Amino acid sequence: MIDLHYWTTPNGHKITIALEELGLPCRIVPVNISGGDQFKPEFLAIAPNNRIPAIVDHDPADGGAPISIFESGAILEYLADKTGKLLPRSPRERFGVLQWLYWQMGGLGPMAGQNHHFSVYAPERIPYATERYVKETGRLYGVLDRQLAGRDFVAGAFSIADIAIYPWIVPYQRQQQRLEDFPNVARWFAAIAARPSVVRAYEIAAQINTVPTVTEESKRHLFGQSAATVSAATVQGRA
């Protein structure tokens, strides 16, 4: 059994999709990041970066003690290696997948995340910042569109790269992008959305986060973090 510490964000969706796709049983432990659950000592013990998702595998391949992993990219690699699926073994094919996984982790996710922040959540509109991240998000959509030309999936066969990228394309309208401008992405997006694992993952999300609102209090938890925030939470948990 795998414990998935999860909230309904693109990075969280990656792992529910993967678990559904791989048929791995899991127990979902909600971590309401709008309520500050990510600062609880029991979560920080397995996710020191105070970000979801994180997993605890109680049946690791080496037969030893449970293993905990944070960072969604590392979790995807771990689950793929655990099952021997969605990540090829041969070096050429394996790194064909991994380079696109890391492209999402280092490019699409951070840039789209800043796009969301300055376009939707920033307390004041900063035109330069908004334009900067909207344009960079569009550039990355163009990179993905070119990669998908003549391919069903990002790295040939369906893989953890597709799983990582898809949830970050779902909010394309919030990112001020139009899928009709990227026909290969649009075709790929429709195919991924129709997969039973993806449908089920988003059904799970709807059951967990029933009131997806951002309040002034939740903004403090989401955007007002500093080194002192985590240190104080840790000290409080030890008291």
Secondary structure, 3 states (H helix, E strand, C coil): CEEEEECCCHHHHHHHHHHHHHCCCEEEEECCCCCCHHHCHHHHCCCCCCCCCEEEECCCCCCCCCEEEECHHHHHHHHHHHHCCCCCCCHHHHHHHHHHHHHHHHHHHHHHHHHHHHHHHCCCCCHHHHHHHHHHHHHHHHHHHHHCCCCCECCECCCHHHHHHHHHHCCCCCCCCCHHHCHHHHHHHHHHHCCHHHHHHHHHHHHHCCCCCCCHHHHHHHHCCCHHHHHHHHHHHHC
